[in-house]
Amino acid sequence: MLEQLQPYWLEFITIATVHLLAVASPGPDFAIVLKHSVSYGRRTAIFTSVGIGLAILLHVAYSLLGIGLLIQTTPWLFTALSYAAAAYLAYIGIRAMTSHSGKAAEAQAKSGHLSDKKAFVIGFITNGLNPKATLFFLSLFAVVISVTTPLQVKLVYGLYLALATGLWFVALSFLLGSGAVRTFLQSKGYWFDRIMGILLILLAVRLVVAG
């Protein structure tokens, strides 16, 4: 396998560098991991991160199968994806803004927990519906990765991208879920939830406007 990959090291380094810049930039994935780290703790944020990482395989799959080209060349399909993502982010944002009002505050105080499965699903959907991620992977497989690159090498690239994304957000979960950081943000919980809600809604608006 290493011998097969040797001629493609330069291509791999280019992909890894571009991916690092993309994953490090603030967006829906970062916002949801930040919110879950503070609201529910490190474990929940890690499961959210795993969901985000596995959703990368979804983007890789449709890029390899050519479905990505269909999405790119069918404006209404891409617009529908953008609206679906925007609606989902707006829904999470509105819930964040109202999470500490009235009875909702009491309910959260009693539960204070998000199941591992639900955290995973939220992470998967957040990344899977992100049209910016769709454009990133379409560009990656159309421009950066050569058409002559063997399928098995492209699969290795895809696995790396999923693993690197997951590990990045898991590391972020450990940082944001640490006692000092989480305690500080929780002490500002009322404002933190509203700021996160506004951020998510703004991201939703941006998706609609850009689409």
C-alpha positions in Angstrom: 0.0 0.0 0.0 2.8 2.4 0.9 4.4 1.7 -2.5 1.1 2.6 -4.2 0.9 5.8 -2.3 4.5 7.0 -2.8 3.9 8.7 -6.2 1.0 10.7 -4.6 2.7 12.2 -1.5 2.7 15.7 -3.0 -1.0 15.4 -3.8 -1.7 14.1 -0.3 0.2 17.0 1.3 -1.7 19.5 -0.7 -5.0 17.9 0.3 -4.0 17.8 4.0 -3.0 21.4 3.9 -6.2 22.6 2.2 -8.3 20.5 4.5 -6.6 21.8 7.6 -7.3 25.4 6.6 -10.9 24.5 5.9 -11.6 22.6 9.0 -10.0 25.2 11.2 -12.2 28.0 9.9 -15.3 28.7 12.1 -18.5 27.3 10.7 -21.6 25.2 11.7 -19.4 22.3 12.8 -17.3 24.4 15.1 -20.5 26.1 16.5 -22.3 22.9 17.3 -19.2 21.3 19.0 -18.7 24.5 21.0 -22.3 24.5 22.1 -22.3 20.8 23.1 -19.0 21.1 24.9 -20.3 23.9 27.1 -24.0 22.8 27.5 -23.5 19.0 27.9 -19.8 18.3 28.5 -16.9 16.7 26.9 -18.4 13.2 26.2 -21.4 14.7 24.3 -19.1 16.9 22.3 -16.9 13.9 21.4 -19.9 12.0 20.0 -20.9 15.0 18.1 -17.4 15.2 16.7 -17.5 11.6 15.6 -20.7 12.3 13.8 -19.1 15.2 12.0 -16.1 13.0 11.0 -18.2 10.2 9.7 -20.3 12.6 7.7 -17.2 13.4 5.7 -17.4 9.9 4.2 -20.8 10.9 2.8 -19.2 13.8 0.9 -16.4 11.6 -0.2 -18.8 8.9 -1.4 -20.9 11.1 -3.6 -17.8 12.8 -5.0 -16.4 9.5 -6.0 -19.7 8.2 -7.4 -20.2 11.3 -9.5 -23.3 12.3 -7.6 -21.5 15.5 -6.6 -21.3 16.6 -10.2 -25.1 16.2 -10.4 -25.5 18.4 -7.3 -23.1 21.0 -8.8 -24.8 21.2 -12.2 -28.4 21.1 -10.9 -29.0 24.6 -9.3 -32.4 23.7 -7.7 -30.9 20.6 -6.0 -28.0 22.6 -4.5 -30.5 25.4 -3.4 -32.7 22.8 -1.8 -29.7 21.4 0.1 -28.8 25.0 1.2 -32.3 25.7 2.5 -32.5 22.3 4.3 -29.2 23.1 6.1 -30.3 26.7 6.8 -33.6 25.5 8.3 -31.8 22.9 10.5 -29.2 25.5 11.8 -32.0 28.0 12.4 -34.0 25.4 14.4 -30.9 24.7 16.6 -30.3 28.4 17.0 -33.8 29.2 18.1 -33.7 26.4 20.6 -30.5 27.7 22.0 -31.9 31.2 22.4 -34.9 29.9 24.3 -33.3 27.1 26.3 -33.1 29.0 29.5 -36.5 30.7 29.5 -39.3 29.7 31.8 -40.0 25.9 32.1 -37.3 25.1 29.5 -34.7 26.2 32.0 -36.1 23.9 34.6 -36.3 21.0 32.2 -32.7 21.4 31.2 -31.5 21.7 34.7 -33.2 18.4 35.6 -31.9 16.5 32.5 -28.7 18.3 31.7 -28.0 15.5 29.3 -28.0 14.7 25.6 -27.9 11.1 24.6 -24.8 9.8 22.8 -26.9 8.8 19.8 -28.6 12.1 19.5 -25.3 14.0 19.8 -23.8 11.8 17.0 -26.9 12.4 14.8 -26.7 16.1 15.3 -23.0 16.2 14.3 -23.6 14.0 11.3 -26.6 16.0 10.0 -24.8 19.4 10.7 -21.9 18.4 8.5 -23.8 16.2 6.0 -26.2 19.0 5.1 -23.5 21.7 5.0 -23.4 22.9 1.4 -20.1 24.6 2.0 -18.7 21.1 2.7 -20.3 19.9 -0.5 -18.5 22.6 -2.5 -15.3 21.9 -0.7 -15.2 18.3 -1.6 -16.4 18.9 -5.2 -13.6 21.3 -5.6 -11.1 18.9 -4.0 -12.0 16.0 -6.1 -12.3 18.0 -9.3 -9.3 20.3 -9.0 -6.7 19.1 -6.5 -7.0 15.3 -7.0 -6.0 14.2 -10.4 -8.4 12.2 -12.6 -5.5 9.6 -13.0 -5.3 9.0 -9.3 -6.4 5.4 -8.7 -9.7 4.8 -6.8 -8.0 3.0 -3.9 -5.7 6.0 -3.4 -8.8 8.3 -3.4 -10.4 6.1 -0.8 -7.3 6.5 1.4 -7.6 10.2 1.0 -11.3 10.0 2.0 -10.5 7.9 5.1 -7.8 10.4 6.1 -10.1 13.4 5.7 -12.8 11.7 7.8 -10.3 10.7 10.5 -8.5 14.1 10.5 -11.8 16.0 10.8 -13.1 13.8 13.6 -9.8 14.1 15.5 -9.7 17.8 15.1 -13.1 18.3 16.7 -12.4 15.7 19.4 -9.4 17.7 20.3 -11.5 20.8 20.3 -14.0 19.0 22.6 -11.3 18.2 25.1 -10.2 21.8 25.1 -13.6 23.4 25.4 -14.9 20.7 27.8 -12.0 21.3 30.2 -13.1 22.4 33.7 -11.8 25.9 33.6 -13.1 26.8 30.1 -16.5 25.1 30.6 -17.0 26.6 34.0 -16.3 30.1 32.8 -18.6 29.8 29.8 -21.3 28.1 31.9 -21.2 31.1 34.3 -22.2 33.2 31.4 -24.7 30.6 30.3 -27.6 32.9 29.7 -25.6 35.1 27.3 -23.6 32.2 25.9 -26.8 30.4 24.7 -28.2 33.5 23.1 -24.9 34.4 21.4 -24.6 30.8 20.1 -28.2 31.0 19.0 -27.6 34.2 17.1 -24.5 32.8 15.5 -26.3 29.7 14.3 -29.1 31.8 12.9 -26.6 34.1 11.1 -25.0 31.0 9.6 -28.4 29.9 8.4 -29.1 33.3 6.8 -25.7 33.2 5.2 -26.4 29.8 3.6 -29.7 31.2 2.2 -28.1 34.4 0.9 -25.1 32.6 -0.6 -27.3 30.0 -2.2 
